[in-house]
Amino acid sequence: MRSSPVRRNPYIIGRPINEPGLFVGRESIFHFVEDNLRRGEKVILLDGQRRIGKSSVLRNIPKFVASDEFVFVPF
């Protein structure tokens, strides 16, 4: 029986990720956010368990969503 090659986990635990190249597997969240912004939604709630990457998603929305149409202001 052949063993599977060991793959490195792309989800990094620690401080929020700022580099888009290290941020993988969340494209559907960015599409969801962009679709809701285009429809004029006033509130989009990002909810999830601790340490799942919510802060990383928030920091990367401006890098993945059409920035020529929207202005993102962190506060």
mmCIF file of the N, C-alpha and C atoms, coordinates in Angstrom:
data_MODEL
# 
_entry.id   MODEL 
# 
loop_
_atom_site.group_PDB 
_atom_site.id 
_atom_site.type_symbol 
_atom_site.label_atom_id 
_atom_site.label_alt_id 
_atom_site.label_comp_id 
_atom_site.label_asym_id 
_atom_site.label_entity_id 
_atom_site.label_seq_id 
_atom_site.pdbx_PDB_ins_code 
_atom_site.Cartn_x 
_atom_site.Cartn_y 
_atom_site.Cartn_z 
_atom_site.occupancy 
_atom_site.B_iso_or_equiv 
_atom_site.pdbx_formal_charge 
_atom_site.auth_seq_id 
_atom_site.auth_comp_id 
_atom_site.auth_asym_id 
_atom_site.auth_atom_id 
_atom_site.pdbx_PDB_model_num 
ATOM 1   N N  . MET A 1 1  ? 0.848   -1.172 0.000  1.00 0.00 ? 1  MET A N  1 
ATOM 2   C CA . MET A 1 1  ? 0.000   0.000  0.000  1.00 0.00 ? 1  MET A CA 1 
ATOM 3   C C  . MET A 1 1  ? 0.897   1.240  0.000  1.00 0.00 ? 1  MET A C  1 
ATOM 4   N N  . ARG A 1 2  ? 0.585   2.182  -0.856 1.00 0.00 ? 2  ARG A N  1 
ATOM 5   C CA . ARG A 1 2  ? 1.355   3.413  -0.986 1.00 0.00 ? 2  ARG A CA 1 
ATOM 6   C C  . ARG A 1 2  ? 0.791   4.492  -0.081 1.00 0.00 ? 2  ARG A C  1 
ATOM 7   N N  . SER A 1 3  ? 1.636   5.178  0.619  1.00 0.00 ? 3  SER A N  1 
ATOM 8   C CA . SER A 1 3  ? 1.146   6.249  1.488  1.00 0.00 ? 3  SER A CA 1 
ATOM 9   C C  . SER A 1 3  ? 1.008   7.541  0.686  1.00 0.00 ? 3  SER A C  1 
ATOM 10  N N  . SER A 1 4  ? 0.064   8.354  1.083  1.00 0.00 ? 4  SER A N  1 
ATOM 11  C CA . SER A 1 4  ? -0.168  9.643  0.427  1.00 0.00 ? 4  SER A CA 1 
ATOM 12  C C  . SER A 1 4  ? 0.937   10.613 0.801  1.00 0.00 ? 4  SER A C  1 
ATOM 13  N N  . PRO A 1 5  ? 1.307   11.491 -0.120 1.00 0.00 ? 5  PRO A N  1 
ATOM 14  C CA . PRO A 1 5  ? 2.312   12.492 0.229  1.00 0.00 ? 5  PRO A CA 1 
ATOM 15  C C  . PRO A 1 5  ? 1.749   13.458 1.278  1.00 0.00 ? 5  PRO A C  1 
ATOM 16  N N  . VAL A 1 6  ? 2.585   13.897 2.165  1.00 0.00 ? 6  VAL A N  1 
ATOM 17  C CA . VAL A 1 6  ? 2.165   14.828 3.205  1.00 0.00 ? 6  VAL A CA 1 
ATOM 18  C C  . VAL A 1 6  ? 2.003   16.210 2.581  1.00 0.00 ? 6  VAL A C  1 
ATOM 19  N N  . ARG A 1 7  ? 0.829   16.796 2.781  1.00 0.00 ? 7  ARG A N  1 
ATOM 20  C CA . ARG A 1 7  ? 0.570   18.140 2.256  1.00 0.00 ? 7  ARG A CA 1 
ATOM 21  C C  . ARG A 1 7  ? 0.535   19.132 3.398  1.00 0.00 ? 7  ARG A C  1 
ATOM 22  N N  . ARG A 1 8  ? 1.153   20.268 3.188  1.00 0.00 ? 8  ARG A N  1 
ATOM 23  C CA . ARG A 1 8  ? 1.173   21.314 4.189  1.00 0.00 ? 8  ARG A CA 1 
ATOM 24  C C  . ARG A 1 8  ? -0.198  21.976 4.267  1.00 0.00 ? 8  ARG A C  1 
ATOM 25  N N  . ASN A 1 9  ? -0.689  22.220 5.461  1.00 0.00 ? 9  ASN A N  1 
ATOM 26  C CA . ASN A 1 9  ? -1.973  22.865 5.674  1.00 0.00 ? 9  ASN A CA 1 
ATOM 27  C C  . ASN A 1 9  ? -1.878  24.327 5.229  1.00 0.00 ? 9  ASN A C  1 
ATOM 28  N N  . PRO A 1 10 ? -2.710  24.762 4.241  1.00 0.00 ? 10 PRO A N  1 
ATOM 29  C CA . PRO A 1 10 ? -2.619  26.142 3.763  1.00 0.00 ? 10 PRO A CA 1 
ATOM 30  C C  . PRO A 1 10 ? -3.221  27.158 4.725  1.00 0.00 ? 10 PRO A C  1 
ATOM 31  N N  . TYR A 1 11 ? -3.968  26.702 5.715  1.00 0.00 ? 11 TYR A N  1 
ATOM 32  C CA . TYR A 1 11 ? -4.570  27.612 6.678  1.00 0.00 ? 11 TYR A CA 1 
ATOM 33  C C  . TYR A 1 11 ? -3.581  27.858 7.808  1.00 0.00 ? 11 TYR A C  1 
ATOM 34  N N  . ILE A 1 12 ? -3.169  29.105 7.944  1.00 0.00 ? 12 ILE A N  1 
ATOM 35  C CA . ILE A 1 12 ? -2.133  29.468 8.902  1.00 0.00 ? 12 ILE A CA 1 
ATOM 36  C C  . ILE A 1 12 ? -2.787  29.977 10.184 1.00 0.00 ? 12 ILE A C  1 
ATOM 37  N N  . ILE A 1 13 ? -2.396  29.421 11.305 1.00 0.00 ? 13 ILE A N  1 
ATOM 38  C CA . ILE A 1 13 ? -2.921  29.865 12.599 1.00 0.00 ? 13 ILE A CA 1 
ATOM 39  C C  . ILE A 1 13 ? -1.948  30.896 13.157 1.00 0.00 ? 13 ILE A C  1 
ATOM 40  N N  . GLY A 1 14 ? -2.486  31.990 13.626 1.00 0.00 ? 14 GLY A N  1 
ATOM 41  C CA . GLY A 1 14 ? -1.648  33.057 14.167 1.00 0.00 ? 14 GLY A CA 1 
ATOM 42  C C  . GLY A 1 14 ? -2.302  34.397 13.900 1.00 0.00 ? 14 GLY A C  1 
ATOM 43  N N  . ARG A 1 15 ? -1.481  35.385 13.636 1.00 0.00 ? 15 ARG A N  1 
ATOM 44  C CA . ARG A 1 15 ? -2.019  36.717 13.379 1.00 0.00 ? 15 ARG A CA 1 
ATOM 45  C C  . ARG A 1 15 ? -2.719  36.739 12.021 1.00 0.00 ? 15 ARG A C  1 
ATOM 46  N N  . PRO A 1 16 ? -3.610  37.722 11.791 1.00 0.00 ? 16 PRO A N  1 
ATOM 47  C CA . PRO A 1 16 ? -4.343  37.783 10.516 1.00 0.00 ? 16 PRO A CA 1 
ATOM 48  C C  . PRO A 1 16 ? -3.395  37.851 9.321  1.00 0.00 ? 16 PRO A C  1 
ATOM 49  N N  . ILE A 1 17 ? -3.807  37.248 8.243  1.00 0.00 ? 17 ILE A N  1 
ATOM 50  C CA . ILE A 1 17 ? -3.000  37.200 7.022  1.00 0.00 ? 17 ILE A CA 1 
ATOM 51  C C  . ILE A 1 17 ? -3.301  38.421 6.171  1.00 0.00 ? 17 ILE A C  1 
ATOM 52  N N  . ASN A 1 18 ? -2.256  39.122 5.756  1.00 0.00 ? 18 ASN A N  1 
ATOM 53  C CA . ASN A 1 18 ? -2.409  40.314 4.921  1.00 0.00 ? 18 ASN A CA 1 
ATOM 54  C C  . ASN A 1 18 ? -2.031  40.068 3.471  1.00 0.00 ? 18 ASN A C  1 
ATOM 55  N N  . GLU A 1 19 ? -1.254  39.043 3.207  1.00 0.00 ? 19 GLU A N  1 
ATOM 56  C CA . GLU A 1 19 ? -0.761  38.774 1.862  1.00 0.00 ? 19 GLU A CA 1 
ATOM 57  C C  . GLU A 1 19 ? -1.765  37.899 1.103  1.00 0.00 ? 19 GLU A C  1 
ATOM 58  N N  . PRO A 1 20 ? -2.319  38.389 -0.011 1.00 0.00 ? 20 PRO A N  1 
ATOM 59  C CA . PRO A 1 20 ? -3.306  37.612 -0.752 1.00 0.00 ? 20 PRO A CA 1 
ATOM 60  C C  . PRO A 1 20 ? -2.781  36.255 -1.225 1.00 0.00 ? 20 PRO A C  1 
ATOM 61  N N  . GLY A 1 21 ? -1.491  36.133 -1.496 1.00 0.00 ? 21 GLY A N  1 
ATOM 62  C CA . GLY A 1 21 ? -0.930  34.869 -1.955 1.00 0.00 ? 21 GLY A CA 1 
ATOM 63  C C  . GLY A 1 21 ? -0.981  33.774 -0.910 1.00 0.00 ? 21 GLY A C  1 
ATOM 64  N N  . LEU A 1 22 ? -1.011  34.151 0.358  1.00 0.00 ? 22 LEU A N  1 
ATOM 65  C CA . LEU A 1 22 ? -1.078  33.166 1.442  1.00 0.00 ? 22 LEU A CA 1 
ATOM 66  C C  . LEU A 1 22 ? -2.514  32.852 1.844  1.00 0.00 ? 22 LEU A C  1 
ATOM 67  N N  . PHE A 1 23 ? -3.433  33.583 1.291  1.00 0.00 ? 23 PHE A N  1 
ATOM 68  C CA . PHE A 1 23 ? -4.834  33.458 1.682  1.00 0.00 ? 23 PHE A CA 1 
ATOM 69  C C  . PHE A 1 23 ? -5.545  32.584 0.657  1.00 0.00 ? 23 PHE A C  1 
ATOM 70  N N  . VAL A 1 24 ? -5.833  31.346 1.018  1.00 0.00 ? 24 VAL A N  1 
ATOM 71  C CA . VAL A 1 24 ? -6.415  30.393 0.057  1.00 0.00 ? 24 VAL A CA 1 
ATOM 72  C C  . VAL A 1 24 ? -7.718  29.797 0.587  1.00 0.00 ? 24 VAL A C  1 
ATOM 73  N N  . GLY A 1 25 ? -8.556  29.376 -0.331 1.00 0.00 ? 25 GLY A N  1 
ATOM 74  C CA . GLY A 1 25 ? -9.753  28.630 0.036  1.00 0.00 ? 25 GLY A CA 1 
ATOM 75  C C  . GLY A 1 25 ? -10.942 29.447 0.477  1.00 0.00 ? 25 GLY A C  1 
ATOM 76  N N  . ARG A 1 26 ? -10.931 30.739 0.263  1.00 0.00 ? 26 ARG A N  1 
ATOM 77  C CA . ARG A 1 26 ? -12.057 31.572 0.715  1.00 0.00 ? 26 ARG A CA 1 
ATOM 78  C C  . ARG A 1 26 ? -12.694 32.364 -0.423 1.00 0.00 ? 26 ARG A C  1 
ATOM 79  N N  . GLU A 1 27 ? -12.468 31.949 -1.648 1.00 0.00 ? 27 GLU A N  1 
ATOM 80  C CA . GLU A 1 27 ? -12.981 32.692 -2.790 1.00 0.00 ? 27 GLU A CA 1 
ATOM 81  C C  . GLU A 1 27 ? -14.493 32.846 -2.739 1.00 0.00 ? 27 GLU A C  1 
ATOM 82  N N  . SER A 1 28 ? -15.194 31.823 -2.260 1.00 0.00 ? 28 SER A N  1 
ATOM 83  C CA . SER A 1 28 ? -16.659 31.888 -2.212 1.00 0.00 ? 28 SER A CA 1 
ATOM 84  C C  . SER A 1 28 ? -17.129 32.989 -1.260 1.00 0.00 ? 28 SER A C  1 
ATOM 85  N N  . ILE A 1 29 ? -16.391 33.238 -0.202 1.00 0.00 ? 29 ILE A N  1 
ATOM 86  C CA . ILE A 1 29 ? -16.756 34.316 0.733  1.00 0.00 ? 29 ILE A CA 1 
ATOM 87  C C  . ILE A 1 29 ? -16.626 35.665 0.039  1.00 0.00 ? 29 ILE A C  1 
ATOM 88  N N  . PHE A 1 30 ? -15.536 35.849 -0.712 1.00 0.00 ? 30 PHE A N  1 
ATOM 89  C CA . PHE A 1 30 ? -15.342 37.121 -1.411 1.00 0.00 ? 30 PHE A CA 1 
ATOM 90  C C  . PHE A 1 30 ? -16.402 37.327 -2.495 1.00 0.00 ? 30 PHE A C  1 
ATOM 91  N N  . HIS A 1 31 ? -16.794 36.258 -3.187 1.00 0.00 ? 31 HIS A N  1 
ATOM 92  C CA . HIS A 1 31 ? -17.871 36.370 -4.182 1.00 0.00 ? 31 HIS A CA 1 
ATOM 93  C C  . HIS A 1 31 ? -19.182 36.738 -3.495 1.00 0.00 ? 31 HIS A C  1 
ATOM 94  N N  . PHE A 1 32 ? -19.446 36.134 -2.344 1.00 0.00 ? 32 PHE A N  1 
ATOM 95  C CA . PHE A 1 32 ? -20.657 36.439 -1.586 1.00 0.00 ? 32 PHE A CA 1 
ATOM 96  C C  . PHE A 1 32 ? -20.686 37.917 -1.181 1.00 0.00 ? 32 PHE A C  1 
ATOM 97  N N  . VAL A 1 33 ? -19.566 38.415 -0.661 1.00 0.00 ? 33 VAL A N  1 
ATOM 98  C CA . VAL A 1 33 ? -19.481 39.815 -0.233 1.00 0.00 ? 33 VAL A CA 1 
ATOM 99  C C  . VAL A 1 33 ? -19.686 40.743 -1.429 1.00 0.00 ? 33 VAL A C  1 
ATOM 100 N N  . GLU A 1 34 ? -18.987 40.464 -2.526 1.00 0.00 ? 34 GLU A N  1 
ATOM 101 C CA . GLU A 1 34 ? -19.109 41.328 -3.707 1.00 0.00 ? 34 GLU A CA 1 
ATOM 102 C C  . GLU A 1 34 ? -20.529 41.317 -4.267 1.00 0.00 ? 34 GLU A C  1 
ATOM 103 N N  . ASP A 1 35 ? -21.154 40.156 -4.341 1.00 0.00 ? 35 ASP A N  1 
ATOM 104 C CA . ASP A 1 35 ? -22.534 40.070 -4.833 1.00 0.00 ? 35 ASP A CA 1 
ATOM 105 C C  . ASP A 1 35 ? -23.477 40.895 -3.964 1.00 0.00 ? 35 ASP A C  1 
ATOM 106 N N  . ASN A 1 36 ? -23.316 40.803 -2.654 1.00 0.00 ? 36 ASN A N  1 
ATOM 107 C CA . ASN A 1 36 ? -24.174 41.570 -1.746 1.00 0.00 ? 36 ASN A CA 1 
ATOM 108 C C  . ASN A 1 36 ? -23.926 43.068 -1.848 1.00 0.00 ? 36 ASN A C  1 
ATOM 109 N N  . LEU A 1 37 ? -22.675 43.474 -2.024 1.00 0.00 ? 37 LEU A N  1 
ATOM 110 C CA . LEU A 1 37 ? -22.375 44.896 -2.206 1.00 0.00 ? 37 LEU A CA 1 
ATOM 111 C C  . LEU A 1 37 ? -23.000 45.426 -3.495 1.00 0.00 ? 37 LEU A C  1 
ATOM 112 N N  . ARG A 1 38 ? -22.917 44.652 -4.549 1.00 0.00 ? 38 ARG A N  1 
ATOM 113 C CA . ARG A 1 38 ? -23.493 45.075 -5.837 1.00 0.00 ? 38 ARG A CA 1 
ATOM 114 C C  . ARG A 1 38 ? -25.020 45.190 -5.773 1.00 0.00 ? 38 ARG A C  1 
ATOM 115 N N  . ARG A 1 39 ? -25.646 44.383 -4.925 1.00 0.00 ? 39 ARG A N  1 
ATOM 116 C CA . ARG A 1 39 ? -27.106 44.453 -4.763 1.00 0.00 ? 39 ARG A CA 1 
ATOM 117 C C  . ARG A 1 39 ? -27.519 45.573 -3.815 1.00 0.00 ? 39 ARG A C  1 
ATOM 118 N N  . GLY A 1 40 ? -26.548 46.245 -3.212 1.00 0.00 ? 40 GLY A N  1 
ATOM 119 C CA . GLY A 1 40 ? -26.868 47.369 -2.337 1.00 0.00 ? 40 GLY A CA 1 
ATOM 120 C C  . GLY A 1 40 ? -27.183 47.005 -0.908 1.00 0.00 ? 40 GLY A C  1 
ATOM 121 N N  . GLU A 1 41 ? -26.783 45.822 -0.483 1.00 0.00 ? 41 GLU A N  1 
ATOM 122 C CA . GLU A 1 41 ? -27.021 45.425 0.912  1.00 0.00 ? 41 GLU A CA 1 
ATOM 123 C C  . GLU A 1 41 ? -26.319 46.410 1.848  1.00 0.00 ? 41 GLU A C  1 
ATOM 124 N N  . LYS A 1 42 ? -26.984 46.774 2.916  1.00 0.00 ? 42 LYS A N  1 
ATOM 125 C CA . LYS A 1 42 ? -26.427 47.739 3.870  1.00 0.00 ? 42 LYS A CA 1 
ATOM 126 C C  . LYS A 1 42 ? -25.558 47.074 4.929  1.00 0.00 ? 42 LYS A C  1 
ATOM 127 N N  . VAL A 1 43 ? -25.864 45.813 5.263  1.00 0.00 ? 43 VAL A N  1 
ATOM 128 C CA . VAL A 1 43 ? -25.133 45.113 6.321  1.00 0.00 ? 43 VAL A CA 1 
ATOM 129 C C  . VAL A 1 43 ? -24.800 43.707 5.838  1.00 0.00 ? 43 VAL A C  1 
ATOM 130 N N  . ILE A 1 44 ? -23.532 43.326 6.026  1.00 0.00 ? 44 ILE A N  1 
ATOM 131 C CA . ILE A 1 44 ? -23.098 41.959 5.759  1.00 0.00 ? 44 ILE A CA 1 
ATOM 132 C C  . ILE A 1 44 ? -22.420 41.478 7.038  1.00 0.00 ? 44 ILE A C  1 
ATOM 133 N N  . LEU A 1 45 ? -22.936 40.413 7.614  1.00 0.00 ? 45 LEU A N  1 
ATOM 134 C CA . LEU A 1 45 ? -22.419 39.904 8.879  1.00 0.00 ? 45 LEU A CA 1 
ATOM 135 C C  . LEU A 1 45 ? -21.487 38.728 8.622  1.00 0.00 ? 45 LEU A C  1 
ATOM 136 N N  . LEU A 1 46 ? -20.287 38.828 9.140  1.00 0.00 ? 46 LEU A N  1 
ATOM 137 C CA . LEU A 1 46 ? -19.324 37.729 9.050  1.00 0.00 ? 46 LEU A CA 1 
ATOM 138 C C  . LEU A 1 46 ? -19.248 37.085 10.424 1.00 0.00 ? 46 LEU A C  1 
ATOM 139 N N  . ASP A 1 47 ? -19.693 35.841 10.495 1.00 0.00 ? 47 ASP A N  1 
ATOM 140 C CA . ASP A 1 47 ? -19.798 35.144 11.769 1.00 0.00 ? 47 ASP A CA 1 
ATOM 141 C C  . ASP A 1 47 ? -19.080 33.804 11.657 1.00 0.00 ? 47 ASP A C  1 
ATOM 142 N N  . GLY A 1 48 ? -18.455 33.364 12.732 1.00 0.00 ? 48 GLY A N  1 
ATOM 143 C CA . GLY A 1 48 ? -17.792 32.068 12.716 1.00 0.00 ? 48 GLY A CA 1 
ATOM 144 C C  . GLY A 1 48 ? -17.101 31.783 14.034 1.00 0.00 ? 48 GLY A C  1 
ATOM 145 N N  . GLN A 1 49 ? -16.612 30.571 14.154 1.00 0.00 ? 49 GLN A N  1 
ATOM 146 C CA . GLN A 1 49 ? -15.913 30.154 15.362 1.00 0.00 ? 49 GLN A CA 1 
ATOM 147 C C  . GLN A 1 49 ? -14.619 30.948 15.538 1.00 0.00 ? 49 GLN A C  1 
ATOM 148 N N  . ARG A 1 50 ? -14.097 30.880 16.745 1.00 0.00 ? 50 ARG A N  1 
ATOM 149 C CA . ARG A 1 50 ? -12.813 31.516 17.027 1.00 0.00 ? 50 ARG A CA 1 
ATOM 150 C C  . ARG A 1 50 ? -11.728 30.917 16.141 1.00 0.00 ? 50 ARG A C  1 
ATOM 151 N N  . ARG A 1 51 ? -10.785 31.772 15.745 1.00 0.00 ? 51 ARG A N  1 
ATOM 152 C CA . ARG A 1 51 ? -9.571  31.367 15.025 1.00 0.00 ? 51 ARG A CA 1 
ATOM 153 C C  . ARG A 1 51 ? -9.842  30.721 13.662 1.00 0.00 ? 51 ARG A C  1 
ATOM 154 N N  . ILE A 1 52 ? -10.971 31.086 13.049 1.00 0.00 ? 52 ILE A N  1 
ATOM 155 C CA . ILE A 1 52 ? -11.310 30.482 11.760 1.00 0.00 ? 52 ILE A CA 1 
ATOM 156 C C  . ILE A 1 52 ? -10.885 31.357 10.580 1.00 0.00 ? 52 ILE A C  1 
ATOM 157 N N  . GLY A 1 53 ? -10.492 32.615 10.840 1.00 0.00 ? 53 GLY A N  1 
ATOM 158 C CA . GLY A 1 53 ? -9.996  33.483 9.776  1.00 0.00 ? 53 GLY A CA 1 
ATOM 159 C C  . GLY A 1 53 ? -10.871 34.675 9.449  1.00 0.00 ? 53 GLY A C  1 
ATOM 160 N N  . LYS A 1 54 ? -11.751 35.069 10.369 1.00 0.00 ? 54 LYS A N  1 
ATOM 161 C CA . LYS A 1 54 ? -12.638 36.208 10.111 1.00 0.00 ? 54 LYS A CA 1 
ATOM 162 C C  . LYS A 1 54 ? -11.847 37.494 9.899  1.00 0.00 ? 54 LYS A C  1 
ATOM 163 N N  . SER A 1 55 ? -10.868 37.750 10.744 1.00 0.00 ? 55 SER A N  1 
ATOM 164 C CA . SER A 1 55 ? -10.057 38.971 10.606 1.00 0.00 ? 55 SER A CA 1 
ATOM 165 C C  . SER A 1 55 ? -9.267  38.962 9.304  1.00 0.00 ? 55 SER A C  1 
ATOM 166 N N  . SER A 1 56 ? -8.772  37.816 8.911  1.00 0.00 ? 56 SER A N  1 
ATOM 167 C CA . SER A 1 56 ? -8.044  37.713 7.648  1.00 0.00 ? 56 SER A CA 1 
ATOM 168 C C  . SER A 1 56 ? -8.971  38.001 6.467  1.00 0.00 ? 56 SER A C  1 
ATOM 169 N N  . VAL A 1 57 ? -10.197 37.496 6.531  1.00 0.00 ? 57 VAL A N  1 
ATOM 170 C CA . VAL A 1 57 ? -11.168 37.777 5.463  1.00 0.00 ? 57 VAL A CA 1 
ATOM 171 C C  . VAL A 1 57 ? -11.421 39.272 5.388  1.00 0.00 ? 57 VAL A C  1 
ATOM 172 N N  . LEU A 1 58 ? -11.668 39.908 6.521  1.00 0.00 ? 58 LEU A N  1 
ATOM 173 C CA . LEU A 1 58 ? -11.951 41.343 6.524  1.00 0.00 ? 58 LEU A CA 1 
ATOM 174 C C  . LEU A 1 58 ? -10.784 42.147 5.951  1.00 0.00 ? 58 LEU A C  1 
ATOM 175 N N  . ARG A 1 59 ? -9.572  41.778 6.287  1.00 0.00 ? 59 ARG A N  1 
ATOM 176 C CA . ARG A 1 59 ? -8.396  42.498 5.779  1.00 0.00 ? 59 ARG A CA 1 
ATOM 177 C C  . ARG A 1 59 ? -8.189  42.294 4.280  1.00 0.00 ? 59 ARG A C  1 
ATOM 178 N N  . ASN A 1 60 ? -8.673  41.193 3.748  1.00 0.00 ? 60 ASN A N  1 
ATOM 179 C CA . ASN A 1 60 ? -8.431  40.877 2.342  1.00 0.00 ? 60 ASN A CA 1 
ATOM 180 C C  . ASN A 1 60 ? -9.592  41.216 1.414  1.00 0.00 ? 60 ASN A C  1 
ATOM 181 N N  . ILE A 1 61 ? -10.720 41.605 1.930  1.00 0.00 ? 61 ILE A N  1 
ATOM 182 C CA . ILE A 1 61 ? -11.848 41.969 1.066  1.00 0.00 ? 61 ILE A CA 1 
ATOM 183 C C  . ILE A 1 61 ? -11.447 43.038 0.049  1.00 0.00 ? 61 ILE A C  1 
ATOM 184 N N  . PRO A 1 62 ? -10.764 44.112 0.437  1.00 0.00 ? 62 PRO A N  1 
ATOM 185 C CA . PRO A 1 62 ? -10.397 45.124 -0.579 1.00 0.00 ? 62 PRO A CA 1 
ATOM 186 C C  . PRO A 1 62 ? -9.470  44.585 -1.672 1.00 0.00 ? 62 PRO A C  1 
ATOM 187 N N  . LYS A 1 63 ? -8.747  43.528 -1.402 1.00 0.00 ? 63 LYS A N  1 
ATOM 188 C CA . LYS A 1 63 ? -7.817  42.977 -2.392 1.00 0.00 ? 63 LYS A CA 1 
ATOM 189 C C  . LYS A 1 63 ? -8.504  42.028 -3.366 1.00 0.00 ? 63 LYS A C  1 
ATOM 190 N N  . PHE A 1 64 ? -9.665  41.491 -2.989 1.00 0.00 ? 64 PHE A N  1 
ATOM 191 C CA . PHE A 1 64 ? -10.348 40.505 -3.819 1.00 0.00 ? 64 PHE A CA 1 
ATOM 192 C C  . PHE A 1 64 ? -11.642 41.020 -4.448 1.00 0.00 ? 64 PHE A C  1 
ATOM 193 N N  . VAL A 1 65 ? -12.196 42.094 -3.897 1.00 0.00 ? 65 VAL A N  1 
ATOM 194 C CA . VAL A 1 65 ? -13.453 42.650 -4.401 1.00 0.00 ? 65 VAL A CA 1 
ATOM 195 C C  . VAL A 1 65 ? -13.122 43.863 -5.262 1.00 0.00 ? 65 VAL A C  1 
ATOM 196 N N  . ALA A 1 66 ? -13.927 44.118 -6.311 1.00 0.00 ? 66 ALA A N  1 
ATOM 197 C CA . ALA A 1 66 ? -13.671 45.206 -7.263 1.00 0.00 ? 66 ALA A CA 1 
ATOM 198 C C  . ALA A 1 66 ? -13.505 46.546 -6.547 1.00 0.00 ? 66 ALA A C  1 
ATOM 199 N N  . SER A 1 67 ? -12.260 46.966 -6.396 1.00 0.00 ? 67 SER A N  1 
ATOM 200 C CA . SER A 1 67 ? -11.978 48.184 -5.624 1.00 0.00 ? 67 SER A CA 1 
ATOM 201 C C  . SER A 1 67 ? -12.275 49.455 -6.404 1.00 0.00 ? 67 SER A C  1 
ATOM 202 N N  . ASP A 1 68 ? -12.496 49.362 -7.726 1.00 0.00 ? 68 ASP A N  1 
ATOM 203 C CA . ASP A 1 68 ? -12.828 50.557 -8.495 1.00 0.00 ? 68 ASP A CA 1 
ATOM 204 C C  . ASP A 1 68 ? -14.274 50.988 -8.277 1.00 0.00 ? 68 ASP A C  1 
ATOM 205 N N  . GLU A 1 69 ? -15.101 50.108 -7.719 1.00 0.00 ? 69 GLU A N  1 
ATOM 206 C CA . GLU A 1 69 ? -16.493 50.424 -7.469 1.00 0.00 ? 69 GLU A CA 1 
ATOM 207 C C  . GLU A 1 69 ? -16.810 50.712 -6.007 1.00 0.00 ? 69 GLU A C  1 
ATOM 208 N N  . PHE A 1 70 ? -15.949 50.233 -5.108 1.00 0.00 ? 70 PHE A N  1 
ATOM 209 C CA . PHE A 1 70 ? -16.223 50.354 -3.687 1.00 0.00 ? 70 PHE A CA 1 
ATOM 210 C C  . PHE A 1 70 ? -15.013 50.930 -2.968 1.00 0.00 ? 70 PHE A C  1 
ATOM 211 N N  . VAL A 1 71 ? -15.268 51.577 -1.843 1.00 0.00 ? 71 VAL A N  1 
ATOM 212 C CA . VAL A 1 71 ? -14.208 52.091 -0.983 1.00 0.00 ? 71 VAL A CA 1 
ATOM 213 C C  . VAL A 1 71 ? -14.329 51.367 0.358  1.00 0.00 ? 71 VAL A C  1 
ATOM 214 N N  . PHE A 1 72 ? -13.217 50.793 0.815  1.00 0.00 ? 72 PHE A N  1 
ATOM 215 C CA . PHE A 1 72 ? -13.214 50.059 2.082  1.00 0.00 ? 72 PHE A CA 1 
ATOM 216 C C  . PHE A 1 72 ? -12.399 50.844 3.097  1.00 0.00 ? 72 PHE A C  1 
ATOM 217 N N  . VAL A 1 73 ? -13.001 51.048 4.266  1.00 0.00 ? 73 VAL A N  1 
ATOM 218 C CA . VAL A 1 73 ? -12.360 51.827 5.316  1.00 0.00 ? 73 VAL A CA 1 
ATOM 219 C C  . VAL A 1 73 ? -12.305 50.967 6.581  1.00 0.00 ? 73 VAL A C  1 
ATOM 220 N N  . PRO A 1 74 ? -11.116 50.516 6.967  1.00 0.00 ? 74 PRO A N  1 
ATOM 221 C CA . PRO A 1 74 ? -11.017 49.735 8.215  1.00 0.00 ? 74 PRO A CA 1 
ATOM 222 C C  . PRO A 1 74 ? -11.127 50.669 9.418  1.00 0.00 ? 74 PRO A C  1 
ATOM 223 N N  . PHE A 1 75 ? -11.841 50.222 10.445 1.00 0.00 ? 75 PHE A N  1 
ATOM 224 C CA . PHE A 1 75 ? -11.901 51.000 11.685 1.00 0.00 ? 75 PHE A CA 1 
ATOM 225 C C  . PHE A 1 75 ? -12.032 50.095 12.856 1.00 0.00 ? 75 PHE A C  1 
# 
